[in-house]
């Protein structure tokens, strides 16, 4: 959060930093924590949204794989 505040203070472009979390597995508690990181930073802490999360389900991998989204850095 400190880095996001610094970037906002100097009016850095929104794409200056991004963090991607990948959940491997189906733990509901982990999913809730990741959802909070992905969706609540701006509303709860007043900072830019620089976190994205992806669920990787190794059993139902389609084409393209969710990991390709992570590797490509796309949201």
Secondary structure by P-SEA (a helix, b strand, c coil): caaaaaaaaaccccccbbbbbbbccccaaaaaaaaaaaccccccccccccbbbbbbcccccccccaaaaaaaccc
